Amino acid sequence: RRANPNIITYESSGDLNGNRFIVMEYANNGSLKEAMSAAGASKKKLLQDVVQVCEALEYLHRKKVIHRDLKPANILYVNEIAKISDLG
């Protein structure tokens, strides 16, 4: 079960030959940063995405998690859903 639909799901992490890695949900549609600069981007859709990200951020704060580097490049799209990533 997902904690919040607007937070990237992290599947696992590990170490392979001294190289640390994480496996996360595949973000197939770029970032909010890219969407904001795209020609013809719907301002209404971008605003809806930001509202959903704020709700996810509120969820994280209730869990005592602080992002510390929230920026448009760290909001990734999985299909058409904006999701917070790079939780460190």
N, C-alpha and C positions, 0 to 999 in steps of 0.2 A: 504494500500500500504506500502511495506517495504521501509525503509530508505536506506538500503544497504543489499545485500544478504549475506554478510559475518559478520553481526552483529546479535547476538542472539536477538530474538524478546521477549520483556517483555509484557505479557498480562495484568497483574494487580498486585496490592499489597494491603495489608490491615493489619488488626489487629484482631486476634481471641483470646479472653480471655487473653489479654496482651501479646500475642506472635505475633510479626510482621512477615510477610511473603511476598514473591513475587512469582508470577506464570510466568514461562518463557517457551519458546519453548523447547520441549523435545530433549535433546542431547543424541542420542542413540548409538554413536560409540566412546565414550571415548574422550580423549584429545590429543592435539599435543604432549604433554610430553610422553604419552603412545605410540603414533605412532612412535616417534623418537627412542624409545628403543625396539620396536617390531622387532623380527627377520624377515628378508626378507622385511623390509619396503623399498619402492621405494624412493630413494633419489630424483628422478625427481618429483614424486608426492608431496613429502614433500616441495620441493622448490616451486612448483606451489602454494601450499597452503599458504606458507609464503608470496608470492607475493600478493595473494588475500587479506590476512590479512593486509598487508601494505597499500593496496588500501583502505580498510575499515578504517584503522587508519587515513589515509589522509582525508577521508570523515569526521570522527569525529573531527579532528583538524580544518577543515573548519567551522564546527559548534561550535567551541570553547569548545569542550569537550576533556579533557585530561584524559587518563585512569589511570595513576599513579601506576598500578600494572600489566602491561602486561608481561606475561610469558607463556611458553608452557602449563602449567596446566590450564590457563585461555582461551585457544583456544580450543573450543569444536567442535566435529563433529556432525552435524545433517545429517544423511545419510552419504554421502561422502563429504559434504561441510564444510570447516573449518570456524568457526565463533567466533568472539571476544565475550567473556562473562565477567561477574563480573565488570560491569560498576559502581558499588557502588551506 
